[in-house]
Amino acid sequence: MLNQRTMEILEDAGIADAIYAQSTPAENMRAMGWYAGFAGADPAMGSLIAKIESWGCGYENLNWVQASPCRTANLPQIRLEPIMKARAEALNPGNVRFHHELTRLEQDGDGVTAWIRNHDTGAEYTVRARYLLGCDGGRTVPRLVGIANEGMGVIAQTASAHVSADLSSLAKDPDVLIRWIWCPAIGEMAVLVPMGPTRWGPESEEWVFHITYLGDAPRDFTDAQIVANMRLALGIPDLPITVHKVTRWALEGMIAAKFREGRVFLVGDAAHRHPPTGGLGLTSGIQDAHNLCWKIAAVLKGQADETILDTYEAERRPVDGRNVQRSMENSMAHLGIGRAFGLSHELTAEENWAQVKRVLSDRPEDEERRQGALRVIRALSMEANELNVEYGYRYRSAAIVPDGSAEPDAIDDIRLYEPGTFPGSPLPHAWIDDAYGNRSAMKDLVKPGRWLLVAGEEGQDWCSAAAALAAAHDLPLDAVRIGHIDGDLFDPRLAWAQFRGISSKGALLVRPDRVVCWRHSGESENPGAVLGDALGSYLGPRPAMTCRGARSVRARFDRAARMDRRR
């Protein structure tokens, strides 16, 4: 699952359109459903217990439309990775290397030396770099630099079977993407998800089946046993199936004790591992890279001091930790739901089916059981309705300048995202017009590798100060005034006015990763000095920000701003 903010990043990378073209259509991922079994002789087998709107209901939920111009996408990793690989090779021909292994690394005050083995030829060579990013799933780099893991570790084992099968006569509800199935034959919950690739919903050609076991059962099972268990669980003993792959993986939650050791940084699964519930693992990794790479680029270009790299862990580790926690909470809730309603692997299939049918029953004596089941399912809605987890976080680091205001309280800390510009927040979405009526998303005003100052319609002094600052210090800093009637660009729906958190004479600063890092609610007597101080604390003691003689940074910025206003 690729959430909206992640799709914004992948749009920056130039692959969003290719992902949307292959991913689940919006109409086939509007909901999750819970079912009483899947197939069997009893006419009630496969009955829908409940379904809940999920992932913005196919981008119809106005909270999700308000959050981003990009909708959530779902594309299996086996089809996502070729798109990413092709784009990487187009950007860096001949240098995306597979079947190579990092065997050793050493770092010093100037950089990192990595020893690489080419497994195709057996040759070994070294690579010298300023920094090294460990994106290896935690297999090698954390061990080489001595970074340990923290967390719950492995709590269960999961077996997955990727198969081709015609389930169109059995799978109901084309708007349901993930089917949670209470399987009386085995007394466990199972998950069934379509995989496309050319048709989706019940017509999907491929499916993936997941079942989770407490203990080490999947490791002890052969592939044939896992497939047989899948057939038993779903009640499809004779249905033609082609098995593509059976995998076993640990359901675990962990986070690295730190994300950096010297010049080595951990990114993605090397820094944190999640259960798939909630779809927060891959998206967290992509957002790690987005946070870190623009900072490294700024340092390498001489636009920022090296101390800015210290903010990677300060910003991402708390967010990733929360994402791990949410993923674990989702998984634990699903593990417990079957037993909460009477399912047990110690009961016979008939006894389990009798328990499940009580949830389907309209008898007065079963009403409490049914309502209890529906309540738990409503509580589980947060797994696919985590908009405030995906967008509502706020970074805190030396690269975020507080404005003295109180941090807003969330109405619902998980489900409901309330856009805003409190420093550290992602830039809110709004549609913006130019003078000719050409419309673009607010996010697209932030160009790759560049900062953006956004002022109110009467914030010309802020824009002049930003222009002077950019010219004096060769900073990649743009500036724009946005208002409904006046400005350089226009807010036709007043969406930006609703969320901007500044007056018509105020301004805010947005980083290249589209995070608001500073804001000033109104005008200032010395906009150049105020903005200069904000950027000085943000970028660190760069040579370009150093004063000449006894002049202060504040004085230089004031003088540049005054000269700009005279011009």
TIDOLO-881455 format. One record per residue (C-alpha): residue in three letters; x negated, y negated, z negated. Coordinates in pm, whole numbers, padded with zeros to 5 digits, always signed. Example, Ala and Ser with C-alpha at 12.3 -4.5 7.8 and 13.67 -1.06 7.14 Angstrom:
2
ALA-01230+00450-00780/SER-01367+00106-00714/
This chain:
567
MET+00000+00000+00000/LEU-00135-00340+00102/ASN+00028-00617-00096/GLN+00097-00964+00036/ARG-00216-01134-00094/THR-00428-00852+00047/MET-00258-00887+00385/GLU-00345-01257+00378/ILE-00711-01160+00334/LEU-00689-00901+00611/GLU-00534-01165+00834/ASP-00846-01375+00768/ALA-01051-01073+00876/GLY-00858-01053+01203/ILE-00689-00716+01154/ALA-00345-00793+01008/ASP-00166-00767+01341/ALA-00321-00426+01414/ILE-00218-00305+01068/TYR+00140-00424+01104/ALA+00160-00261+01448/GLN+00081+00083+01302/SER+00226+00055+00953/THR+00567+00145+00816/PRO+00839-00077+00967/ALA+00999-00311+00715/GLU+01335-00135+00741/ASN+01177+00195+00635/MET+01015+00062+00316/ARG+01296-00124+00148/ALA+01338+00112-00148/MET+01217+00397-00367/GLY+01458+00682-00438/TRP+01501+00947-00709/TYR+01653+01280-00605/ALA+01788+01595-00766/GLY+01576+01848-00581/PHE+01518+01840-00208/ALA+01669+02145-00037/GLY+01848+02460-00147/ALA+02167+02663-00146/ASP+02357+02442-00390/PRO+02535+02160-00197/ALA+02424+01914-00466/MET+02056+01989-00404/GLY+01887+01680-00262/SER+02147+01441-00404/LEU+02044+01082-00456/ILE+02039+00988-00824/ALA+01943+00624-00770/LYS+01736+00400-00549/ILE+01593+00059-00618/GLU+01485-00223-00392/SER+01106-00225-00361/TRP+00824-00428-00204/GLY+01054-00721-00142/CYS+01325-00507+00021/GLY+01161-00518+00362/TYR+01065-00885+00312/GLU+01425-00990+00246/ASN+01391-01065-00126/LEU+01351-01443-00142/ASN+01092-01420-00421/TRP+00865-01231-00184/VAL+00941-01457+00113/GLN+00856-01756-00107/ALA+00528-01596-00219/SER+00358-01551+00118/PRO+00396-01571+00495/CYS+00271-01210+00506/ARG+00488-00914+00413/THR+00364-00607+00228/ALA+00234-00331+00456/ASN+00203+00044+00412/LEU-00052+00230+00620/PRO-00221+00557+00523/GLN-00592+00517+00462/ILE-00677+00765+00736/ARG-00528+00513+00983/LEU-00632+00195+00807/GLU-01003+00276+00797/PRO-01045+00314+01176/ILE-00900-00036+01219/MET-01144-00174+00963/LYS-01434+00017+01115/ALA-01360-00110+01466/ARG-01346-00468+01342/ALA-01669-00433+01145/GLU-01846-00288+01449/ALA-01715-00570+01668/LEU-01853-00825+01424/ASN-02186-00644+01368/PRO-02256-00417+01667/GLY-02484-00124+01602/ASN-02529-00189+01233/VAL-02235-00008+01074/ARG-02405+00318+00979/PHE-02246+00640+00867/HIS-02408+00956+00728/HIS-02664+00742+00546/GLU-02730+00769+00173/LEU-02871+00526-00080/THR-03119+00729-00285/ARG-03300+00464-00489/LEU-03306+00092-00555/GLU-03532-00154-00728/GLN-03474-00521-00795/ASP-03698-00812-00885/GLY-03663-01186-00920/ASP-03630-01241-00545/GLY-03416-00954-00425/VAL-03334-00585-00406/THR-03512-00304-00224/ALA-03294-00009-00127/TRP-03422+00330-00009/ILE-03193+00485+00255/ARG-03189+00838+00396/ASN-03049+00905+00744/HIS-02891+01249+00715/ASP-02870+01289+01092/THR-03247+01266+01137/GLY-03383+01313+00787/ALA-03573+00985+00818/GLU-03597+00746+00525/TYR-03637+00370+00538/THR-03605+00068+00311/VAL-03384-00237+00327/ARG-03475-00563+00157/ALA-03195-00804+00062/ARG-03120-01091-00174/TYR-02826-00901-00326/LEU-02677-00552-00316/LEU-02306-00472-00333/GLY-02219-00127-00466/CYS-01902-00023-00280/ASP-01965+00350-00311/GLY-01675+00452-00535/GLY-01910+00469-00830/ARG-02096+00775-00709/THR-02450+00632-00708/VAL-02500+00259-00768/PRO-02360+00229-01124/ARG-02582+00517-01235/LEU-02891+00366-01073/VAL-02844+00034-01255/GLY-02718+00184-01583/ILE-02359+00058-01587/ALA-02118+00281-01782/ASN-01741+00316-01751/GLU-01472+00234-02003/GLY-01108+00347-02021/MET-00885+00648-02067/GLY-01068+00865-01816/VAL-00887+01159-01656/ILE-00538+01224-01792/ALA-00409+01467-01530/GLN-00492+01637-01202/THR-00302+01591-00878/ALA-00278+01809-00571/SER-00180+01657-00236/ALA-00085+01826+00089/HIS-00085+01636+00418/VAL+00143+01823+00657/SER+00336+01798+00979/ALA+00697+01911+00946/ASP+01042+01823+01075/LEU+01227+01711+00760/SER+01479+01494+00943/SER+01775+01712+00846/LEU+01675+01718+00479/ALA+01527+01376+00399/LYS+01800+01120+00355/ASP+01806+00740+00333/PRO+01587+00591+00607/ASP+01524+00281+00394/VAL+01343+00487+00127/LEU+00965+00509+00154/ILE+00871+00701-00163/ARG+01090+00990-00276/TRP+01059+01097-00640/ILE+01202+01447-00657/TRP+01301+01637-00972/CYS+01210+01991-00875/PRO+01402+02248-01086/ALA+01210+02543-00941/ILE+00886+02430-01105/GLY+01016+02199-01377/GLU+00804+01909-01251/MET+00839+01581-01067/ALA+00702+01570-00712/VAL+00651+01289-00463/LEU+00719+01296-00090/VAL+00605+01011+00136/PRO+00630+00979+00517/MET+00307+00924+00708/GLY+00431+00832+01057/PRO+00240+00793+01280/THR+00485+00702+01559/ARG+00816+00755+01378/TRP+00904+00668+01021/GLY+01181+00734+00772/PRO+01337+01082+00789/GLU+01209+01115+01149/SER+00845+01091+01043/GLU+00626+01356+01204/GLU+00386+01376+00909/TRP+00433+01376+00532/VAL+00223+01384+00221/PHE+00337+01577-00085/HIS+00195+01505-00432/ILE+00239+01697-00753/THR+00064+01618-01079/TYR-00035+01875-01339/LEU-00154+01812-01691/GLY-00480+01998-01742/ASP-00697+02150-01471/ALA-00440+02346-01270/PRO-00512+02207-00919/ARG-00882+02281-00952/ASP-00795+02641-01022/PHE-00546+02670-00734/THR-00640+02769-00381/ASP-00507+02567-00090/ALA-00264+02847-00016/GLN-00131+02838-00373/ILE-00079+02463-00358/VAL+00109+02488-00029/ALA+00319+02775-00167/ASN+00398+02563-00474/MET+00501+02278-00246/ARG+00740+02506-00056/LEU+00884+02634-00385/ALA+00922+02284-00529/LEU+01097+02146-00222/GLY+01304+02457-00154/ILE+01171+02505+00202/PRO+01025+02859+00199/ASP+01062+02922+00574/LEU+01042+02577+00730/PRO+00766+02555+00996/ILE+00479+02347+00856/THR+00133+02260+00985/VAL-00107+02189+00701/HIS-00369+01928+00786/LYS-00545+01897+00454/VAL-00507+01983+00086/THR-00687+01763-00163/ARG-00731+01758-00538/TRP-00798+01438-00725/ALA-00804+01308-01079/LEU-00543+01076-01218/GLU-00765+00841-01411/GLY-00800+00485-01527/MET-01140+00331-01581/ILE-01325+00005-01548/ALA-01698-00059-01544/ALA-01843-00209-01861/LYS-01974-00490-01643/PHE-01956-00576-01275/ARG-02310-00705-01235/GLU-02662-00599-01324/GLY-02914-00853-01200/ARG-02875-00879-00825/VAL-02649-00575-00798/PHE-02270-00616-00798/LEU-02003-00347-00824/VAL-01700-00381-00595/GLY-01380-00179-00560/ASP-01374+00180-00685/ALA-01732+00145-00809/ALA-01602-00109-01062/HIS-01255+00030-01138/ARG-01044+00333-01054/HIS-00666+00353-01068/PRO-00386+00601-01022/PRO-00204+00524-00694/THR+00118+00426-00872/GLY+00180+00061-00796/GLY-00064+00054-00505/LEU-00313-00164-00692/GLY-00639+00021-00627/LEU-00727-00060-00266/THR-00582-00409-00294/SER-00792-00479-00604/GLY-01105-00373-00418/ILE-01032-00595-00119/GLN-00968-00889-00350/ASP-01296-00818-00534/ALA-01482-00852-00204/HIS-01288-01166-00115/ASN-01383-01326-00449/LEU-01751-01234-00431/CYS-01849-01265-00067/TRP-01767-01632-00014/LYS-01972-01712-00325/ILE-02271-01517-00197/ALA-02234-01689+00142/ALA-02227-02031-00026/VAL-02546-01947-00218/LEU-02725-01816+00091/LYS-02630-02130+00284/GLY-02755-02354+00006/GLN-02406-02488-00065/ALA-02385-02358-00421/ASP-02616-02277-00707/GLU-02680-01910-00787/THR-02498-01950-01119/ILE-02170-01938-00929/LEU-02225-01562-00892/ASP-02178-01525-01268/THR-01811-01613-01215/TYR-01741-01293-01015/GLU-01722-01071-01322/ALA-01561-01343-01535/GLU-01279-01378-01282/ARG-01226-01031-01142/ARG-01283-00802-01437/PRO-00981-00924-01641/VAL-00757-00904-01332/ASP-00884-00559-01238/GLY-00847-00445-01599/ARG-00484-00549-01598/ASN-00430-00371-01267/VAL-00581-00051-01407/GLN-00356-00080-01711/ARG-00047-00132-01496/SER-00136+00164-01275/MET-00179+00385-01582/GLU+00149+00265-01734/ASN+00330+00345-01410/SER+00179+00693-01396/MET+00252+00772-01758/ALA+00612+00662-01713/HIS+00656+00898-01419/LEU+00489+01185-01601/GLY+00733+01146-01886/ILE+01057+01092-01698/GLY+01123+01453-01603/ARG+01080+01577-01956/ALA+01291+01291-02089/PHE+01585+01440-01901/GLY+01533+01802-01985/LEU+01302+01933-01713/SER+01037+02177-01830/HIS+00810+02426-01657/GLU+00895+02663-01942/LEU+01260+02681-01836/THR+01393+02887-01549/ALA+01490+02720-01224/GLU+01857+02772-01313/GLU+01813+02610-01655/ASN+01629+02313-01506/TRP+01894+02272-01238/ALA+02164+02265-01504/GLN+01978+01982-01678/VAL+01942+01784-01355/LYS+02310+01828-01269/ARG+02403+01660-01596/VAL+02249+01342-01452/LEU+02471+01381-01144/SER+02780+01462-01350/ASP+03077+01230-01405/ARG+03193+01425-01713/PRO+03234+01212-02027/GLU+03003+01441-02224/ASP+02723+01374-01971/GLU+02767+00997-01951/GLU+02498+00922-02205/ARG+02249+01145-02020/ARG+02330+00983-01686/GLN+02310+00627-01815/GLY+01984+00708-01990/ALA+01839+00835-01662/LEU+01952+00527-01472/ARG+01806+00300-01738/VAL+01466+00467-01715/ILE+01475+00437-01336/ARG+01554+00066-01362/ALA+01257+00029-01596/LEU+01040+00208-01340/SER+01138-00054-01085/MET+00831-00250-01192/GLU+00606-00007-01005/ALA+00718-00147-00670/ASN+00822-00489-00802/GLU+00497-00619-00952/LEU+00490-00953-00776/ASN+00360-01138-01081/VAL+00082-00882-01121/GLU-00013-00931-00757/TYR+00006-01313-00755/GLY+00061-01442-01107/TYR-00291-01395-01241/ARG-00510-01695-01318/TYR-00888-01692-01307/ARG-01084-01835-01599/SER-01452-01908-01544/ALA-01709-02185-01513/ALA-01582-02224-01154/ILE-01235-02330-01276/VAL-01197-02681-01419/PRO-00914-02708-01679/ASP-00686-03009-01647/GLY-00572-03014-02009/SER-00218-02897-01938/ALA-00055-02602-02113/GLU-00058-02274-01924/PRO+00298-02189-01813/ASP+00475-01894-01977/ALA+00604-01625-01744/ILE+00976-01544-01734/ASP+00884-01182-01656/ASP+00512-01106-01681/ILE+00530-00823-01427/ARG+00817-00863-01183/LEU+00877-01235-01130/TYR+00608-01453-00972/GLU+00651-01827-01023/PRO+00421-02016-00784/GLY+00218-02305-00924/THR-00114-02486-00914/PHE-00235-02442-01272/PRO-00616-02423-01226/GLY-00722-02066-01153/SER-00399-01977-00968/PRO-00366-01861-00608/LEU-00257-02142-00378/PRO+00125-02137-00348/HIS+00282-02073-00008/ALA+00470-02340+00186/TRP+00537-02410+00552/ILE+00369-02733+00666/ASP+00426-02937+00985/ASP+00196-03171+01171/ALA+00315-03492+01335/TYR+00420-03300+01647/GLY+00628-03041+01461/ASN+00372-02762+01490/ARG+00418-02542+01185/SER+00157-02347+00989/ALA+00134-02175+00654/MET-00026-02364+00367/LYS-00288-02092+00337/ASP-00411-02158+00691/LEU-00515-02511+00599/VAL-00802-02351+00404/LYS-01062-02267+00666/PRO-01311-01980+00619/GLY-01597-02082+00392/ARG-01456-02430+00332/TRP-01301-02612+00036/LEU-00982-02812+00075/LEU-00870-03115-00120/VAL-00491-03153-00105/ALA-00359-03493-00211/GLY-00011-03632-00242/GLU+00123-03862+00026/GLU-00022-04166-00157/GLY-00353-03999-00240/GLN-00571-04170+00021/ASP-00835-04264-00241/TRP-00884-03896-00320/CYS-00924-03811+00047/SER-01172-04095+00097/ALA-01372-03974-00202/ALA-01375-03619-00064/ALA-01493-03742+00278/ALA-01773-03941+00119/LEU-01876-03649-00096/ALA-01881-03410+00200/ALA-02089-03649+00408/ALA-02336-03733+00133/HIS-02402-03376+00030/ASP-02331-03175+00345/LEU-02047-02990+00175/PRO-01786-02788+00369/LEU-01500-02993+00221/ASP-01183-03094+00404/ALA-00909-03327+00276/VAL-00545-03382+00364/ARG-00242-03571+00231/ILE+00087-03381+00232/GLY+00430-03535+00176/HIS+00786-03503+00297/ILE+00804-03842+00472/ASP+00448-03977+00467/GLY+00108-03812+00484/ASP-00129-03646+00728/LEU+00087-03334+00723/PHE+00449-03288+00624/ASP+00647-03070+00386/PRO+00976-03017+00575/ARG+01145-02791+00319/LEU+01000-02961+00009/ALA+00854-02623-00083/TRP+00511-02775-00148/ALA+00665-03058-00351/GLN+00835-02796-00567/PHE+00512-02619-00662/ARG+00226-02865-00616/GLY+00212-02981-00980/ILE+00080-03327-00890/SER+00239-03664-00818/SER+00233-03844-00486/LYS-00097-04004-00596/GLY-00259-03690-00737/ALA-00485-03425-00585/LEU-00603-03068-00626/LEU-00902-02873-00499/VAL-00874-02531-00336/ARG-01168-02290-00303/PRO-01247-02091+00013/ASP-01067-01791-00141/ARG-00751-02006-00171/VAL-00768-02040-00549/VAL-00685-02376-00704/CYS-00995-02471-00906/TRP-00920-02831-01013/ARG-00631-03076-01014/HIS-00559-03431-01122/SER-00192-03513-01159/GLY-00212-03879-01054/GLU-00440-04157-00936/SER-00777-04244-01087/GLU-00976-04565-01117/ASN-01286-04373-01008/PRO-01174-04087-00779/GLY-01526-04034-00644/ALA-01670-03993-00993/VAL-01390-03764-01112/LEU-01406-03543-00804/GLY-01787-03549-00814/ASP-01789-03431-01174/ALA-01544-03154-01091/LEU-01753-03028-00802/GLY-02075-03075-00997/SER-01957-02845-01275/TYR-01817-02606-01016/LEU-02117-02578-00787/GLY-02380-02595-01059/PRO-02712-02783-01057/ARG-02777-02768-00682/PRO-03064-02975-00541/ALA-02816-03159-00318/MET-02623-03270-00629/THR-02935-03392-00813/CYS-02957-03767-00874/ARG-03238-03985-00747/GLY-03429-04163-01022/ALA-03201-04267-01305/ARG-02881-04262-01099/SER-02614-04028-01225/VAL-02405-03799-01013/ARG-02105-04009-01114/ALA-02268-04331-00988/ARG-02364-04179-00652/PHE-02015-04052-00591/ASP-01860-04384-00694/ARG-02086-04573-00455/ALA-02015-04336-00166/ALA-01642-04362-00226/ARG-01651-04745-00240/MET-01844-04761+00087/ASP-01593-04527+00250/ARG-01302-04747+00138/ARG-01474-05060+00281/ARG-01513-04887+00615/
